[in-house]
Amino acid sequence: MTTLAQIQPQPGAPMTTRVRIGQILPDLRQGFENLLLHKLRSLLTMLGMIFGVAAVVAMLSIGAGARQQVMQLIEQLGIRNLIVEAHEANSFEEMQKLRQKSPGLTFQDLRVLRSNVSGITESAARKKFEPSKVLPKPQRDVPVVYGVEPAYQKIANLRITEGRFYTSEDDDHAASVCVLGQGARMNLFGDQEAVGQYVKVDEQWFHVIGVAGPQMSSRTSVEGVPSQDLNNVIYTPLRTAFFRLESSRSRWKDEIDGIYLQLASAEDTVPTGEVVRSILNGSHHEANDFGVIVPAELLAEQRRTQRIFDMVMVAIASISLLVGGIGIMNIMLASILERTREIGIRRALGARQKDIVRQFLIEATLISFVGGAMGIVFGFGMSRLIAVLAGWSTVMTFSSIALAFAFSVSVGLVFGIYPATKAAKLDPVEAIRYE
């Protein structure tokens, strides 16, 4: 119970409009005492704030994790790069129909692009193979073979952690050498040394001369970027792949299935991408059997999409905070009825209306403050649980925590204004007589 000593104004306090710390501390102490006096009611009132803040924090952390992963994947593609991906047919009949209109992606396309597109500093062709068997026996999925030209290392910013990458001389001589991705190395050799070992792909043996560092991979397609574990890859010289792995079963497929172009400036990638599309549409007779990926364009689009996603998620989660604010207003109005006599005594002892307003605003803010703090802890736990169970990447950012916490305190403050004003306007005489 609140005593008269607690509600009496402090003697000698200056009559100024500035609220001093000495005036706020008693109200804070009294607010905490009222919360502890009705523990269950206070906790139930806080639930809306707790779940609202937890939802904001969890959703923003999931969004930040997804954004970070996609951004890293797009940036890994290179903002100065253009990538042409062949659209492989799903059946032999579909491939025959396509071949009546278009020859597919070919070396001729690469030569035409090199001759007619300005600003190209590096270029490389790619041919993928999916071997039927690999030795040593893979512990997981069978690695995919990438036949690529040596320039691919620079274009894809492929970092070599062990050994070396193959050279133009290796490509010219169709040397039986290969470089393993980080995942392929662990898949085939585990913790053993890989450089210097041999790998058998179908019926061909390859000498391992290097190991590439880890790369970002996507489990699903991202804006035209096919899903592919870029770590479970065996890189071989392009001529080696054609000479030693090409078979009759790939005769109806595209001559090459990827073209990588690196430009001098990132600002030229978007207009150059349109030029590349126009050139290839002409030679492919509008067969729509290829796609042009512009990482810089994807990066800008992803940022716009993520901003919209964040706003929508915050708007949805904020509904819980608004419901929590209504709960705070309801409980504060009930508290006024319970403490009407106390308010009357305090006014009779000289408390001003703004003192009463401050007291009830502090109590409402305390409810939202404590609820917001508990919601942040709950939201952090939710995001970690989602990361473990769903395998998603989640990132807790200071901005998401600050936004959720500031919003929750603001909601408590706003929804506490009406009850506080109502309490301050009570007639002191009638309040003292209230039973």
N, C-alpha and C positions, 0 to 999 in steps of 0.2 A: 504494500500500500504506500501511496505517496504521502509524505508528511508535510506539515506546514513549513518546516524549515527548508524543504526541497523546493517548494513553490514560491517562497518569498523572494522578491527581487533583492539582489545583492546591494547592501548599503554602500553609498558613495559611488555607485556606478555612474559614469558620465552620461548625460542625456544627449546623445548624438545619434545620427542616422546610421553610423557604422556599427555593424554587429561584431563585437569583439569575441576573442576566443573564450574569455571568461564567461560570456553569456551562452555560448554554444555548448560548452562542456557539460553543464548541468542537464540541458535538454538531451544531449547524447546519452548520458548516464541513465536518465529517466526513460528514454526510448528503449534502451537495452533491457532495463528492468521490466518494462511492459511486455516486451517480446518473450522474455523468460518466464513471466508470470502466466502466459497462455501459450505454452510451447507447442501443443498440437495445433491450435488455431493458427499460430504464426507459420508453422511448417506447411499446413494446407494452403495458406494464403500465398506462400512462396512457390508452390509447385508450378504455377503458371510461368513464373519468371525462370525457375530452374529448367523446365523443359524447353522454354522458348530460347534461352541463351544456349543451352546444350544443342538444340537443333541448328541454330545459327553457326555455332563453332564447328559442329560436325560437318554440316553441309559445305561450309567454306573450306574446311580442311580437305574434304574429298575433292572439291572443285580445284583447289590449289594443287593437290597431288596429281590430278588428271592433267591439268594445264602444264605443270612442270614436265611430266613425262612426254606429252605430245610436243611441247616446245623443244625439248632436248632432241626428240626424234627428228623434227623438222630442221632444226639447226644443224644436226648431224648430216643431213642431206646436202647442206651447203647453200647459203643464201646467194652465192654467185653461180650456182649450178642450174642446169636444166636437164631433166631426165625424160627420155622417151621410152615408154614401156609398151611392148607389144601385147595386144589382147588376144591371147591364145583361144582357139575355138574349143568348145566342149566336146565335140564329136568329129568323127572323120567326115561325115556328110556335111556338117557345117563348115569344115575346113575347105572341102571341095567347092562349095558355093562361094566362099570368100576368095579363093584363088581365081575364080572366073572374073573377079573385079580387081583384085589387088595381089601383087606378088608378096605381100607381107613386108616386114621390116628387113632390110637388106643392107649389105655393105655399100651398095650404090646410094642408098639414102644418106648414109654417113658421109660419103664423098661429096654429094650434092650440098649437104649442110655445111661442110667445111669450106666449100667454094663460094657459097652464096650468103652465108650469115657472117656479118662482121663482128669483131670483138671476141671471137673464140680464142682462148689461150691454150686450152687443153681439151682433148676429146678422146673417148674410148668406147669401144663396142663391147657387148657382153653376150655370152651364150650360156644358159643354165642347163645342167644335166641332172637328172635324178637317178643315180645308180641303183641297180637292183641288189648289189651286195658290195660290202666294203670290208677289208681286212686291215688291221685287227677288227674283230667284231664290235660294233658300237654298243655301248651300254644302254643308250636310249635310242632316239630316232636316227635314221641313216642320214649322214650329212649330205647337203646339196653341193654340187660342184659348180663353181663359177669360173667359166673361161673368160678372162678379161685381159685387156692389154695393160702393159706396165703403167701407163698414165693413170689408170684407175686408182692407184694408191694415192696419188696427189689429189685427184678430184674428190675422192671419198674421204680424204684425210685419214687414211688407214695407218694407224700407228703400229709399228713392228716392235714387239717386246723381246723377241728372241730371234736370232739369226738375221736373215735379210729377206727382202722381196725380190722376185725375179726381175731380170733386166730385159731390154729390147733384144739383146743377143740371144737370151734364152728363148724368147718368143720367136725370133727368126729361125732358130734351129729346132723348134718344137721340142724343146728339152723336157724330159720326164721329171719335172720338178713341181713342187706344190708348196703353198703356204697355208697353214691351218688357222682357222678362226679360234678364238679362245674356247668356245664351247666344243668345237670339233676336237681340239687337243685333249680336253678332259674326257670327252666321249670315247675317244679311241685309245688314249694312253694313260688316262688317270693322272697320277702324280709323277709318272715317269718322264724322263727327258724325251722330248719329241723331235727336236732338231737332230738330223742325221739318221733317223729311222725311215722306214719305207711303209707306204700305204698302198694297198691294192684296191683299185676302183674297177669294178667289173673284172675285166681280164688284164688290166694294165697296172704296172707297178710305178709308183711315183716316189721320188726322193724328197723328204721333208727338209726344206731349207730355211723355214722361218715360221713364226707364230705371231698372229696379229693380236692386238689388244682388244679388250671388251668393247662392244658397241651396243647402243640402245636398240631395242627391238620392240615391235608392236604385235600384240596378240590378235588385233583386228585391223582391217584396212583403215587408213586415215587419209581421207580426201584424195583417193586415187593411189595412195602409197600401199602396195600390196603387203599383207601380213607375212612376215618372214623372220625366222630366227637368224639374224645376221651373224651370230656367233658360231652357229653350227654349220659352217661353210668351209669347203676346201677350194682355195684359189689356185688355178693353173693358168699358164700362158694360153692365150686365145687359140693360137695355131696348134698348140699341143692338144687342146680339148677337141678341136675339129679333126685332127689327124688320128688321135688315139681313142676318142670316145664317140665320135659321130657314127651313127648306125642307120640302117635302112628305115627303122621305125620313126626316125625324126625327119625323114625326107619331106613329109608334107607340112612340117612345122616351119615357122619363120626362120630365115637364114640366121638372123641374130634376133634376140628378144629384148635387147636394151641398148640405148645409146646415151652416153653421159657427155655433157658439154659444160665446160667451165668458161665463164666470161670474165672480162677484165674488170667490170664494175657491176655491183649488185643492183644499181639503179636501172641497168639495161635489161634485167632478166625478164620483166613483165612484157615490154614491147617485143623483145627478141622471142619470147615464147609464142606470141601471136604470129610472128614471121615463120617460125618453125612449123606451127600448125598449118599455116597456109601452104607452105612448100610440100609438106607430107600429104595433105589432103589432095593436092593436085596429082601427085604421083601415085597415090593409093585410090584415086577415083571416088573419094568420099565413102570409103568402105567402113570407116569408123573402127578400124582394127588396131588402133594404137591410142595412147594417151600421153599428153605432155604434162609433166609435173613441174611446177615452178615453186620451189620451196619458199622464196621470198613472198610470193602471193599467198601461199598457205599460211605463213607465219602471221601476216597481217589479218587474214580472215579468221584465224584461230583466236587472235587477241580480241577481235570484235565479238566473236561468238562467246568467248569466255566472260567478257564484261556483261553481256546480256544474261548469261547463265547465272552469274553471281547476283545480279539484281533480282532476278526471278526467285532464286533460292532464298535470298534475304527477305524478300517480300512475303514469301510463303511462311518462313520461320517466324517472321515478325507478328503474324496473327496470334501465335501463342503468347508473345509478349503483351499484345494488346489485351488478350483475355486475362493474363496475369494482372495487368493494370486495372482492369475492371474489378478483379477480385480485391485488389488493394483498396480501391475506392469503397467497395462494399464493406470491408472490414473496418475501415477508418470511420465510416458513417455509424456503424454499430458501436464502435469505441466511443464516439461522441455521446451517444445515448447513455452508455455506462458511466461516463465520467462528467456528465453535465454538472453535477454538484461541485466536483473538483474545479472545473473551469470557472464556475461562479465565484468560488472562494478565492481563486487566484486573481480574478478581475477585481474583486472587492479589496484585495491587498495591494492593488496598484499596478498589476500587469496590464500592459497595453494590448490592443488587438494584434499588433504585429508580433508580440511575444507569443501569443496563442498560436498564430499562424505558423511561426517558426517551429514551435514545439511539435505540432502535428505534421508539418512538412518533413521535419527531421525523422520522425517515426516512420512515415511512409517511405522515405528514401532509404532508411535502414533496412526495411523489409526487402526492397528491390536490390539494395547493395549486397546483403547477405545471400539472397536468392541468386543474384548474378554470379557471385563468387562460387557458390555451389554448382551452378549451371556450367561454369567454365570447367570445373573438375569433371563433372559428368560428361560434358561434351568431349573433353580430351579422351576419357575412357571409351566413349562410343566410337570415336574415330580410330583408336587403336584396335578395338574389337573388330570393327569393319575391315581394317587393314589385314588382320590375321585371318578372319573367317572367309572374306571374299577375295583376298589376294590383291586388293587395290592398293595403290600408292596414295597415302594421305600426308599432308604437310600442314602442321600447325604454324600459323603466322601470327606475329604480334598484331598486325592490322586487324585480323579477324577477331582476335580476343578483345582488342580495344574497342572495336565496333560493337560487338555483342554486349560488352560490359557497359559501355557508355549509353547504348540504347536502353538497356534494362534500367539503369539509374534514372535516365531521362523519363522513361515511362512512369516510374514510381513518383518522380517529382511532379509530372504533369497531372497524373490521376490523384495526387494528394492535395492539389490546390483547392478543389471544390470543398472537400471535407474540412480542410484547415480554415478556409474562409467562413464556412458555415459555423464552425466552432467559435471563431473570433467574434461573430456577430450575435452570439447569444446574449440575451439581456441578463446582466449579473444578478439582479434581484430574483428574476424568475428561475435562473439556474440554481441559486442557492436553495430555493424552496422546492426544487425538483426532487421527487422521490423515485 
